[in-house]
Amino acid sequence: MPDDILSAEEQCGFRVDESDVLLVRTVQLHRRNMEGPVNFQQVGDTACQAAGLPLFYERGIVRIGTDTTNDVTPSGYPSLTNPIHQVGLVVMGLRILDRANLEDLAQKCRELNRWEFMTIISPLPLRNATGSPINPHRSVLKQFA
């Protein structure tokens, strides 16, 4: 929810602003690694709520990424199954990273008590495609400090 993002900004001493990438760790991947896979169509999926879209737009955030699909399941909207994708991507031009592994990054951020950093994301130049796999190099985390 937007209040969670605002609270994290205050608590960690950063502000997500124009041209920033917002990475949200829901702990869902960590939980899966510890407890095993779950069927999210049956139990629901956590992610950013569609209520955050106005904040993303007002702040000029260019990309969001979570360790989930970025859309809460069920969405809570009868005509929108994936509002972050359907509104954020299609209407706002928001770029989205689905199912990002943020575990190592979160650990490094905690160790350094540092929540802002540069990120480089290079998708493959695929033709007639709407998405691309990306693979940031692990050595970047080593140089993070």
N, C-alpha and C positions, 0 to 999 in steps of 0.2 A: 504494500500500500504506500501511497506517497508519504504518509507520516513516518513510515519505517525508514524510507530513504532520507528524509529530513533529519530524523533522529540519528541515523548513522553518520550523517555529515557533522552534526554537532558533537557527537560522542568521539569521533575519530579525527576531527579537525580538518575536514576537507569540504569542498563544495563542487558538485558536478555542474559544469558550465558548458557554454557553447563549444561545439566541436569535440567534446569529451566522449569517451567510451565508458559506459556504466556497466561494470561487471558485478553481478549479484550471485553470491554463493548461498544456495538454499540448504545445503548440507545433504541434499537428496543423493548425490553421487557417493558421498562418504557413507551414508546409511546403507546404500546398496552394496558397497564394498564390504561392509561389516556384516550385514544381515542377509545378503543375497538379493536376487532380482524380485521385483513385484510387478504385477499387472496393473498399470496405472489406469487402464480403462475401467477396471473394477473398483480400485480404491481411491482414485483421483490423483491428480498431479499438481504439485505446487509450482509456483512461478510468480512473476510480477502480475499484479492485477491490472485489468484494463483501466482502472481508476488512475493509474500512474501515467497514462498517455498524455494528459494535459501538462503534467510536470515535465515530461520528456520534451514536449513541443516547446513549452515556454522557455526552458533552459537551453534549447538548441542542441540537445544530445544527438550525436550522429549514429551511435551504435550502442546496442545493449547486448549483453550476453549473460546467460545463466548456465548452471549445471543441469538444466531441464530443457524442455521444449519452448520455454518462454511464455507459454500460455497455460493458465490454470485450467484443470479439468475436474469437474465440468466448469464451463466458462461462466455460467450464471446468466447468460444472454440467450434467449430462444433462437435468434436468427444469426448469431455470431458464435461459431464453435472455437475460433482462434482469434480473438480480437487484437492481440498484440501483432499478429501477422497480418490480419485482414485490414486493420486500421493503421497500425504503426508502419508496416512495410509498404503496403499499397498506397495509402492516402498520404502519410507523412514522409515517406522515403527513408524511414528508419532502417538501418542495416541491423541484422540480427545474427547472433551466434547462438546456435542451439547446442545443448549438451556439451558445453565446454568443461574440460577438466580443470577446475580452479583450485584443486587441493594443494598442490605444491606452492602455487602463488599465494594462497591464503596463509599458509604456514610461514612463508618468507615475509609477507606483510606484517604478520603478528610479531615475528622475531625482530624486525627492524622498526616496528611501530610506525610504518610508513605506508600510506594508502594511495598515494599518487605516483604514477610512473608513466614512462612512454611505452606505447605498445605499437608494434608493426604487424599488420595483418595482410598477408598477400594471398588472395584467393587465386585459384587456377584460372587461366583465361579460357573458360569453356564457352563454346558457341551454343546458342539455343537452350541455355540452362538458366535456372532461377537460383541456383546455389552452387557452392563449391566447398570441398573439404579444405581445411587449413591445418597447418602443423607448425606451431611456433617452436623454435629450437630451444631445448632445455638449457643450453649454455647461457642463455639470456638470464635465467634465474641466478646463475652463479655470479654473474656480473652485476646483478641487481643492487648489491650493497655499494 
